[in-house]
Amino acid sequence: MPGYNGAHAQQPGAIVSHTPVESADLTWMDGDQPFSTRFADVYFSRESGLDETRHVFLLHNQLADRWAALDAGAHFCIAETGFGTGLNFLAAWQLWDTCAPQDACLHFVSTEKYPLSPTDMQRALAIWPELAAYASELLEQYRDLTAGWQHFSLAHGRVTLTLLIGDLFDTLPQLDAGVDAWFLDGFAPARNPDMWQPELYQRMAALSRPGATVATFTSVGDVRRGLQTAGFTMRKVKGFGRKREMLCGQLEQTPEAGWQAPWFARPGGTSERQAVVIGGGLAGACSAHALARRGWQVTLLEREAEVAQGASGNPQGILYCKLSPHHPPLSRFIQSSYQYSLRLLTRTLPQNQDTWQQCGVLQLGGDEREQKRQQGLASQGYPASFLHAVTAEQASALAGVPIEQPGLFFPGGGWVSPPRLCEALLQHPLISVHPYRHAIELQHCATHWQILDAQGSVLAEAPRVILCCAHDTAAFEQTAHLPLKAIRGQLTHLPTNTQSAGLRTVLCADGYISPSRQGSHHLGASFRFDRLDLQPSEEENAHNLHLLQALSPALHQSLQHTTPSGARVGLRCTAPDYLPLIGPVVDANAFTERYAALGNDASLRPDSPAPWHQGLYVNVAHGSRGLISGPLSGELLAAWMNNEPLPLPRELAEAVHPSRFLLRQLIRRNATDRPKRQRRAAD
């Protein structure tokens, strides 16, 4: 498909292998001074690492003065090469607290090929008690890191951290951001020459906003000349401590931007931070929450009496992270989303019998194909705290009930009450929830959208609107082209008995069963393509109970004659490629007309800007994965709307972009018509 990430594109269906994370190899000098054995170098100055950070990176990027001059609601992006101990990040966060406006947002993006373990990071940062509060909040979320992008929301949304775990020459080309200041860190050029390359400096310039600054501890001539060639004006200044010189500079010559697919460009728009969210399920709650944490005033319209009444209304949902050993876009999206969801849950909900339990999830091997998938994942070097293989005996010990097959155990997984999560996310002073508001029509008036009900009355208006109403999103004229499909699913409620009360983890295969919540297990869930009513069915209850046989025959025997205490039916919303739709919406007819030439030549690179429905966004089609994908989808949507660094690699942000289907349809339709035109021409 044309335009996916330009010249260095990785096609959205491409298969990539998982690269295991190599942790930092450390020894400790003088008690608590971390020293890299891989690079034979220190992580920070032996005199005072914190003072060195303040001198090199904070002072010589003029951050205190620049932040004090920021407008209300502004945001600022720092990018760093080499996260290391996190010291530079924490020092910047501390200064931000001191200097920046209260409603401004700091976005810190950092690369790291060899991340420290949480234990090593905690030990390294313990040297500075003044950073203890910041370090504690970071370390609460800094765990189970895997390769790829790891997103953190800190300080009630005032600070975001996006860690790019892997080789920076792989990760930085996928970064979609406008950088205001660079921390060019990492081990000394003589110790780590592979990093200090012209390609890095060129990439830095390409990612920078006009006037971006850079500072680095080194004064090596090759580094200075490389940055100058990339467009930075560099100068030598006094280094820290016994170091005579260091480098700092500013981007004076912005490089000419290469072609970017206009259908994936930022839409721009008004600076007003007001939005209406339509739909009070997980997608809507996560979207509203992400915007409110950034200082947006959000109105949420829900047609029912309470939020989370549709597919997000199940009493228990499963944090089910089903990955592929081949790591297509869906698998990579799920992996990043799963890890962010765990961070959000940790800071949002207390664990108890009503809200959520991080009890772990056992994915049990079924047929030969599933066992092969699990074996492939288990051999790919994931941290054991993220996933590991277990025998049937080990699975039985973990589950608390007899299990007869091996599987994969996800220690961080568990169950969540989606309604409780939605309620907690919407408990924010900048979010106003309005029940019994059934939106029927959208109408654009000058710079604002009006949301109308069936009588034509205006329910709300704002410059930005986010549609989070599942398959009903396609009922609006502006989004009728989106290929959304509803799939019925039924959950069965079974009373807990003496034996089943021993179940300690979620069990998953073709179906799933959760540990007891308030005296009931929940079994699910059916997939029905032949009906869309919401009436519970005895047939589907029997189907769900039958699926329990494959999970644990002993548990099935214990529960098979139990009369269900109830059932709940919901409609999942899915898209043809099983990825959600997250982002801005175009005018479908104008899009098809404007880019029609792609049907004759898919390699064309049109420059015409996409015909956006200005200020209109969607966040839909999460299927049965809303607990996994919902929280990060809210962050991605907020980044689109707030013009922030995207929390996902560009290729994944494009893989979930709503315009992808229009583009595919345009190219395929014209490709189908081309042989007919050629035959007519031959005749």
Protein Blocks (a to p, Z undefined) as FASTA:
>chain_A
ZZihpjmlccfkbccddddddddddddeehiaccdfklopafbdfklmmlmmmmmmmmmn
ommmmmmmpcehiacddddehjknommmmmmmmmmmmmmcfkbccddddddfbdcdfklm
mmmmmmmmmlmmmmmmmmmmnghiaedjddddeehhpaccdddedjfklmmmmpccddfb
dcdedddfklmmmlmcfklmmmmmmmpcehiacddfbfcfklmmmmmmnopacdddddeh
jbfbdcddddfbdcddddddfklccebiafbdcdddedjbfklmmmmmmmmmnopacddd
dfbfbehklmmlpfbdcddddddfklpaklmmmmmmmmmmmmmmmmmpccdfkloccebp
adddfbfklmmmmmmmmmnopafkloccddfklmmmmnopacfbdcdddfkgccddfklm
mmmmmmcfkbccdehiacfbdcdehjaccdddfkopafbdcfbdcdfehjmlmmpmklmm
pccdddddddddddddfklmmpmbdcddfbccdddeehiacddddddfkbcbfbdcfklm
mmmmmmmmmmommlmmmmmmpccfbdcdddddddfkopacedddddfklmmmmmmmmmmo
mkbccfbdcdddehiacdehkljmlmmmmmmmmmmmmmmmnopacfbdfklmmmmgfklm
mmmmmmmmmmmmmmmmmmmmmZZ
